[in-house]
Amino acid sequence: MPLSHHPLIKEFPEYKEQIHDLKIKNNHFAKLMKQYEDIDKHVYRIESDEEPTGDEYLRDLKKDRLKLKDELFGFIKEA
């Protein structure tokens, strides 16, 4: 399975404009999006063996990323 990043715009391409607007107009959304992107980059580095770590830590990061993605999607659906 090829490794890839999971930016919000790639995850929800149909909401590209809402994501852009929220990022500009909603500070809380922008902060959560930055956290999501940071975790996503961290997961990618671990999965590509740039940053070796334990499986449990990686699993926890992925859970955090999913939780943030769900929270961000809630904002997007309301927009």
C-alpha positions as CSV (number, residue, x, y, z in Angstrom):
1,M,0.0,0.0,0.0
2,P,1.6,3.3,-1.0
3,L,2.1,5.8,1.7
4,S,0.3,9.1,1.4
5,H,-0.6,12.2,3.3
6,H,-4.3,12.8,4.2
7,P,-4.8,16.6,3.9
8,L,-8.4,17.6,4.6
9,I,-8.9,18.9,1.0
10,K,-7.9,15.4,-0.3
11,E,-10.2,13.7,2.3
12,F,-13.1,16.0,1.5
13,P,-12.6,17.4,-2.0
14,E,-16.2,18.3,-2.4
15,Y,-15.9,20.7,0.5
16,K,-12.7,22.5,-0.7
17,E,-14.3,26.0,-0.6
18,Q,-15.9,25.5,2.8
19,I,-12.5,24.3,4.2
20,H,-10.7,27.3,2.7
21,D,-13.4,29.7,4.1
22,L,-13.4,28.2,7.6
23,K,-9.5,28.2,7.7
24,I,-9.6,32.0,7.1
25,K,-12.7,33.0,9.1
26,N,-12.7,30.5,12.1
27,N,-9.6,30.6,14.4
28,H,-10.6,27.4,16.2
29,F,-11.1,25.5,12.9
30,A,-7.7,26.8,11.7
31,K,-6.0,25.7,14.9
32,L,-7.6,22.2,14.7
33,M,-6.7,22.0,11.0
34,K,-3.0,22.8,11.9
35,Q,-3.0,20.1,14.6
36,Y,-4.5,17.6,12.1
37,E,-1.9,18.4,9.4
38,D,0.9,18.2,12.0
39,I,-0.3,14.7,13.1
40,D,-0.7,13.6,9.5
41,K,2.8,14.6,8.6
42,H,4.1,12.8,11.8
43,V,2.2,9.6,10.8
44,Y,3.6,9.8,7.3
45,R,7.2,10.2,8.6
46,I,6.7,7.2,10.9
47,E,5.1,5.0,8.2
48,S,7.9,5.9,5.7
49,D,10.5,4.8,8.4
50,E,12.0,8.4,8.6
51,E,11.0,8.4,12.2
52,P,10.9,4.9,13.7
53,T,8.6,4.4,16.7
54,G,6.4,1.8,18.4
55,D,3.2,0.5,16.9
56,E,1.1,1.6,19.9
57,Y,2.4,5.2,19.5
58,L,1.5,5.2,15.8
59,R,-1.9,3.7,16.5
60,D,-2.6,6.5,19.1
61,L,-1.5,9.1,16.6
62,K,-3.9,7.7,14.0
63,K,-6.7,7.8,16.5
64,D,-6.0,11.4,17.3
65,R,-5.9,12.2,13.6
66,L,-9.3,10.5,13.1
67,K,-10.8,12.3,16.1
68,L,-9.6,15.7,14.7
69,K,-10.9,14.8,11.2
70,D,-14.3,14.0,12.6
71,E,-14.4,17.3,14.6
72,L,-13.2,19.3,11.6
73,F,-15.9,17.6,9.4
74,G,-18.5,18.7,11.9
75,F,-17.5,22.3,11.3
76,I,-17.5,21.7,7.5
77,K,-21.0,20.3,7.5
78,E,-22.3,23.2,9.5
79,A,-20.6,25.8,7.1
